[in-house]
Structure formats: C-alpha cells, structure tokens
Amino acid sequence: MPKMITDSEILAAYNEDALGLKGNFKGLFRPTSEQEVLEIVNDCVSEKIPLTAQGLRSSLTGAAICQKGAVLSLERMNRLIDIDVKKKRAVVEPGMIVSDFKKLVADAGLMYAPDPTSAGECTMGGNVATNASGSRSLKYGATIDWVRGLRIVDGKGRVLEVNNSSAEKMCAGYGAMYRPTQLFVGSEGTLGVVTRIEVSLTEPPANVFVGIVFFPDIKSAIDFTIEARNTSAGRVAGMEFLDQMCLEIIRPEAKGITIPPDVRAMIYFEQEYNDDSEKDYFLNRWFPLIEKHTPFSDDTRIAASPKEKKHLYDLRHLVPSKTNEESIKAVKTGGCKISTDWAVPHNRLHQLFGYFEEIRGPLGDMMVTRFGHLGSGHPHFNFMARTGEEKIIASEIDDLMAGKAVALGGCVSAEHGIGKMKRRQLTLQYPAPIIDAMKAIKKEMDPAGIMAPGNIFMDDNDDTVQLPL
C-alpha cells in the first residue's frame, strides 16, 4: 500500500482551494491505480482515518479541503483508457484534466459536451463529484446527463461497478435508481472514491458563431434572454450573462472590442449552425430580437473565426478567475468570496433579481459580481467579503436568496455542489425525511463515516470547521 505522506511542505501544496480556503489534514495519499485506492480505503477504515478525495481543488464550496484525517489526491490516476468512436463512448480515470480529455475526444472526431468554466483546472472525477456543467448547459445539460458507468471504492472497502441501462423504458425499484450512476454523481466523495468513469460522447457541431450583445440595464438583458429561450432561435448552446462590475473586470483585456460606457449588462451566446445559408438564417432571427431589446444593437459583435471566438470565450472566463484571485487575498483578512449557485426556471429570473435588490442593503459597499448561465436560469452572484463580519452578512444574504430560488421552483445549488459552505441550505431544498434517506444511504456505503467528512451533511457531532460560518 502507498505510504501516507506527512511532509509539511508537500501537504501545503494540497491545502488550498480556488477560494484560498485551507484545511488542517495530517496526511496525503497519491494512488496510481484502483488497487492502491482499495488498499488505502481499507487501511483507513481499520484505522478510522477520515479520507477526503481530491481533484485539483477548483471547488467553490470547501468540498476539496478537509480539517482532519488524510487527503486522497487522484491526480496520478489520469489515463484515458478507451475511446469507442463507433459507440460514442469513452472510459477515463478520475484524475484526467477535463480540457485534456475534451481535446483527446476532439482529436477522435467527437465531442464531450460538458464544458465547465474551470475545464483547464479541474478533473473528470471532480466533475462527477459535483455534477459540474458550465456555459453550454443550456443545450447539453450537466455531467450527470453524460455519465454512463462508474467504478467506485466505497467506505466498506468494496469495489462497486454501476452502469445505466440502455433500455428505453424501465420499472424496477425506486425511480431514483433507474440510472444508478446518478446516485454517485454529485455525491462529493461522501459515498466512496470514483476510480473509473464511462461517458457518452456526441458529434461536434459543424460550426459555431459567438455573439456578444450589450444592454442598458439588467432588466433588458433578462427580457432578451427569456424571449430568446421562449421563441427558440434553435441550437443555442449557451447564453451567458455579465453585469456592469464584470464588464469593468474584462474591459482592460477587451483588445479591440468596444464596450460602450453606458452599458450595464452583456449577454454572450453561442449559436450552432451547419452552413452559410443556415448561419444567415440564424442571424436574421437574432438581430430583430437584439434590436427590440437594446439601443446598443449596433455594438453587437459576432465572431466566427477560431481566434475571435477564443478571445470572447476567454473574456467570459476571466471573471471567475479574477474574482477567485480576490478571494485568496480576502482570506488573509478573514473574508473570502461567497460564490452562490442557486438556479430558477428561466422565466422566473426577474423575480430572483428583483428580490436581491430588496435585500441587498446589508452588503453595503461589498463588491458584487453577477454573471453566469442566464439562459439556464442559473446566474452566479458573487459577494466579495473582506472580513469575517462581512462573510457572515454575505452568507446570510446567500441563504435568503437560496430560499427564494427554491420558492420560485429552483434549487440551492446547480453545479458547485453543497460541500461544507452550503450545508445549511440543504434543508431549504429537501424535507427532513429525504435528507434522512440520503444519510441512510451514506451510512450503508460508509458505516465508519470516514468518506469526505463534513461534505453535504451537517451533523450535531460534526467537528469540521464551518465554512464560511
């Protein structure tokens, strides 16, 4: 069995996540195979050592760090095992970086559709753990929609293999088990360690153009998004949103893209098409809609070349990168970025944004950035708390907004998971019997309670640090 690493300098490299939050674990394992994972888990069960699986720590909920026990880094289990082009499937180990996997799949002439913002800094196993999605979820959904099979070492030291049925219809037991992989996607390491992942692939679109549209206010941007969704311009992969604060972040890097000074919001959309005639068809549908909703229609930018598209894509992804950098600084003074993750049906976005304006007063001059997957009803509101006191205030606003999202028919987390920072919000989403049923499943899979302690559930005897409260 691999020895547990206890060298403090090595441990330090695994002890900070994307927000700058740190843990206090005592050891590190870096397995290279499922057999080694099995040996490590069995030893930790017998020694009662808590064990938290870890990818590349891009988590925004504290899920990847731990306050006790050991970390199980899966970064060395990063092989592509197989691509079946004919069946459009691939098998991969959990430590492979998502962007690397997507490139290998693209080289084979196919596409792995989920596209999280941090694709270059997160792993396939991490995506499974949190059910990550990203900017193209409007068309392609989340990780859970693409996982076909998993191998897991659970907290009893058993190797489990689960595969979704290919039958078009099914009725066998509880409906939640019809696709058994879904029990583990989003489980954040609490049921076991994923050691192998089988995913579905698809044909890539023939062509894609990217548009950016500027708006005088957020209301206009939401109106535009709702009408675009309701009238369905066709094969829209994603509709992303940036508010005024985000525009100030990207403005210095715009490089040739003019952002009018009076703009207060921007929508970034990706439109798939087959040929030039279809491109013209879609443009002729988009522009009347743009002209209807904004006086800045002449400033719309359409990019079709790979270089132009990459530039716009990079600008969109600059926002979370910069705000994460600010969070790392804020941690030093007791603060951090409170990264919200609630979502609502897209036609309830006005109510969600309106409620925020009603309750935002206690945030004072705290920096707030609003961006994300507006087309999916999933904007991220990020509160940059500078101190411990501001962190408490921001978390209270986050809880109020999460409750409102649920009341509007939405959810408290749409892609980041619960981790340690959102545990108190779980009761907003589910009644107590459902939470008890989830805990019962965890107890069956992990009777010693060693797997990712502190993630998802808040127990009376939980001695992990409350993050951020």
N, C-alpha and C positions, 0 to 999 in steps of 0.2 A: 504494500500500500504506500502511496506517496506520503512523505513526511509532512507534517504541518509546519509551515514556515512561520517563524516568530520574530525574525529580524525586523526591528522597528522601522528602518529606512525602507525596506520593501513593503511593509504593511502600509506605510504612509502613502504610497503610490496608489493604493486601492481604497483609500479612506476619504474620498471627497467626490461628491456627485456634481451634476451640472449646475446646481444652485449654490454650490460652495458649502453645503451641509456636511458635517463629519460625524463619524461613528466612534466606537471605542471597542472594537473586537480585538481578540487576543491572538488569532492565528489565521493563516491563509493556506488554502489548498488550490493547486493548479493542475487538475487532471488532464490527461490526454486521450482518455477512452472511457466508454461506458463502464467497463470492468473496474477501472480505477474509481469512478464515481460510486459504484456499488460498494466497493470496499470502504471508501470514505464514509458513506452514509451509515453502513453497518457499524463501523467503529464509533461514529458519533452517537448513534442510538445507544450502544452499550455503555458509552462514557457519559451520556446525557449532555453532549456538547451541542448547543444551538448552531444551526448551519443555514447561512443565507446565500443562495445562488446569486451570482452577479455577472452581468454582461460588461458593458463599457460605461456604466454609471451615468447614462444620459437621463435617468429618471428625474421627474419634477415633483415627486411626492415623497421622497425619502425612502423609497422601497429598496434601493440598491445598497444602502448603507445599514449597518447594524450596531447595536450598543453592547452586544455580548456575543460570546461564542466565536465562531470562525466564519470566514467568507469562503465560498466555493466559486472561484473565478473559472468561467468556461471559455476563456479567450483562446485556449490552446486546442479546443475541440472545434476546429474551424474548417473542416473539409467539406467540399462538395462531393457527395457520394455518388450521385447519379442524376442525369437528365434524360428523360424519355421524351423525345421530341414528338413521336407519334401519339403517345397518350397524353402529352402535355402535362407532365408531372416532373417533379424534381425532389430529391432527398438530400438533406443538408444537415450538418451538425449545428448545434445552437450557437457556437462562438463565431460563426461567419458574419462579417460585417454586411449589413443589408445592401449597401451600394455595390459592394464587390459581387454579391450574389446576383443582383439585378444585371450587372454587366456580363457575367458569365451566361446568364439566361439569354440576354440580348444577343450575345455572340452566337448562340444556338438558333437565333431567328425567332425567339419567343419573348414574352414579357411576364415578369412577376409584378402584378398590378399595385399592391400596397406601396405607398410612397411617403413614409413619414418624413417630417422636416429634418430630423437628425439622421437621415439614412447613412451618412458617412461616418457617424459616431455612435451607432447603435448596432446591436446584433439581432440575428434572426430569433434566438432564444428570448432576448429581451422583448422583442415584438410580440412573441407568443405570450409571454408572461403578462403583458399589459394590454393585449389586443390593440396594438397600435394601428393607426390608419393613415391620416395625412391629407395633403391638399387635393388628392384625386378621389377622395372617398365618395364624392357626390355620385360618380358613376360606378366606381369599383368596390366600394364598401371598405371593410376593415380586414385585419389579419384573419379573424375568425371565419370569414367567408372563403378563405383560400387554403386553410389547413385541412388536409385530408386524413393524415395519420400522425401519431406521435408515439415515441417510446419514452417512458418516464421511470425513474427510480424513485419510488415513494418513500415515505417516512418509516415504513416497516422493512425497508431494505429489499423490496420486491421490484423486479423489472416488469412493468406493465406495457403492453402494446395495445393501443386503441386505434381503430380505423372507422371512418364513417362509411355507412352503407351506400352503395351506388344505386340502390333501388329508388324508383321514382316515388313510391309510396311506402309507408311503414307504420306499424302499430304494434309495438312490443314494449310494454312497461311505460314508465313516465316519459312524457314527450321531451323533457329536457335531455334525455339520454339517447334520443334517436340518432344524434350525431355526437358520439361520446367524446370526441376531441374537444367539444365546446365546454366540457366540464373543466378542462385544464387551461384553455386559452383564457387569459385574464386572471388566472389564479395566483399570480405574483409570487410563485415559488412556495406557496403555503401547503401544497399537496405533494410536492416532490420536485425532482430535478429533471427537466426535459433533456434528453440525450440525443434524440434524432427527430427530425421534422420532415414530413412529406407534404408538399404544397402543390396546388393546381397552378398551371401556367395558362397563358392565353396568347392569341395572336396580337402583335402590336398594331396600333392604328397606322393606316397608310401615311397620314400626315396630320400635323397639329399646328394650329396657329394660336398665339397668345395675344390677348388684348388687355390693355390697362385703360380704365375709364375713371375720370376724376369727377367728384361731386362737391356741391357747395355745403352739404351737411350730411349727417349720418342717415337722417330720415330718407333722403333721396336715394342713397346707396341701398338701403333696405328695400325701398319700394321697387327699385330696379331689380334687385335680386329676386324678390318674391314674384314679380311679373315674369322674369326670365324663367324661373322654375315652373310657374303655372302654365306658361304658354309653350314651354319646352322647345327651345331652339334646336334641340337634337344633338345627341352625343357630346354633351358638355361634360368634360372630365372633372372640372372643379371650378368653383367661384370663391375666391379668397378676398378678404377684406383687410384694409389698413386704415386706421384713424389718423387724425392730424398729428398726434405725437409720434406715431410710427413713420409718417411721412417726413418728419423732421429728422428721424434717425437715418432714413435712406437717402435724403436729399444730397448730402455730401458725396455719396457714391453713385449718383444717378448717371453721370457720364453721358451727356448728350440728351437725356430725357428731361424735358422741361416740365416741372411741377408748378403750376400756376400758384401764386402767393395766396390767393383766396380759397384754395381748395381745402376741404375739411375731411375728405374721405376718398378712398380709392378702391375700386374693385379690379381684381386680376382674374381673368378667366382663361381656360384652356378649351379650345374647340377642335374636335377631331373631324377630319374630312377625308374623302377619297382622292379627288382630283380637282383641277382648277375650276371646273364648272360648279362642283359642289361647294368649293370654297366661296365662290361668288354668291351662291345661294345663301349660305350662312351669313356672309357679310351683309347681304341685303335684308336679312332678318334682324341682325344685331343693331345696325345703325339707326333705324327708326326707333327702336327701343331706347338706345342711348340718347338720341335727340329729344325724346319725350321726357327723360328724367334728369337731364343735366344741361346747364348752359355751357358746360365745358366740352361739348361733344367734339369740337374741332381739335381739342388737345388729345383725343384718343390715340393711342399708339397700338398698332397691330404688328406683331413680329412673327415671321415665318422661318427665317434662317436660323440654323442651329446656334450661331453666335448671339444673335439678338435674343432668342428665347432663353438661352442660358443666362444672359445678363439680367433679364427680367425675373427669372427664377431665383437667381442669386440675391437680387434686391429684396424679394419677398422673404427669403430665408435669413436675411441679415437681421431682421427684427428680433426673433428669439435668441439669436446668437449674441447680439449686443446687450439685450436685457439680462441674459444669463451672466454675462461679464459684470454687469452692475450688481447682480445679486451676490456674486462672490465677494465683491468689495463691501457690500452691506452687511454680510455675515460678520465681518470684523467688528462692527459696531452694534451687534445684537439683532440686526434685521435680516431680511432675505426677500427674494421675490416670491410672492404668493401667486402661484400660477393656477388660474381657475380652469375648469374643464367641463362645466355644465353644458348641456345642449337642450334645445327645444325644437318642436316642429317648426319648419322654416316660416310658416305663416303666423307664428307667434313671436317673431323676433322684435316687433315693435313694442310689445308688452314687456319683454325682457329688458330691452334697452331703456324703456321708459321707467321701469321700476328702479333701475340703477340710478337714474337721475334723481329719483325721490329720496334715495337712502345714502347717496354718496357723501353727504356733508361731513361726517366724521373723518373721512380720509384727508380732509384739508388740502395741503399742497403736495401730498404724496404723488409721485409720478404714476400715472395710469396709462397703460398702452392697451389698445383693443385691436385685435387682429385675428385672423384665422379663417375657418371654413364656413363662411356665412351661407353659402349655398346649401350646406348640410344642416343649417340651424345651429352651428357649433362655433361661436366666436370665443376666443380666449381673452378674458380680461385679466391683465397682469398688474398687480399692485406692488410697487417697489417700496417695501417697508425699510426704513433706515435704522430703526431702533427696535428694542424688544416691545416697547409700548405700542409703536406703530404696527408691529407684527400682530399683536393681539387685536387691534382695531381692524386691520385688513382681513384677518381670519374671520372676524365676526361678520363683516360685510360679505365675505365669500359664502359663509353659511346661510345668510339671508337670501343671497342670490341663488344658491343651490336649492333652497326650499321653494323659491319662486319658480325655478325651472321645472321642478317636479310637479308643482301645482299647475303648470302650463302644459303638462303632458310629456315633459322631458326627463332628463336624468342628471345625476350629480357628477358623473364622470363619463366622458365619451371616448377617451383614448389614452389618458395618462394612468388610469387605474386609481386605486384608493391609497395604497402604500401606507405610510404612517401619518401623513399630514391630513388625510381626508377621512379618517376612520369615523369621526363623529358624524359625518354626513351620511353614513350608510343607513342610519335609522330614518333618514328623510326619504330614502328610496324604497326600503322594504319594511313590511311589518315584522314584528319580533319573531313570529313562528318561522318565517322564511330565513331570517338570519340564524335562528337556532338550527334549522335544517342544514344550512351551509356549514355551521360549526360541527354538526354531527358528521358530515362528510369528511371534514378535516380530521376529526378525531379517528375516523376509520382509517384514513390514509396515513395519519401521522399521530399515533396514540401517545408518543412521548412528547409531542409538542415542540419538536426541535426545528421544524422546517420554517424558515423565514419568520421567526417570532416578531410580532408587532405589526406585520403587514395585514391589512384589511380589517382585522377584528380588534376591538378594544375590550379587554377583559379586566375584571376587578383586580386580578393578581398580576396584571401586566406591569413589569418594572422597566420596560423600554422607555426611552425618552419620548415625551410627547412632542411631536414636531408638527407645526411650529409652537403649539401651546403646551 
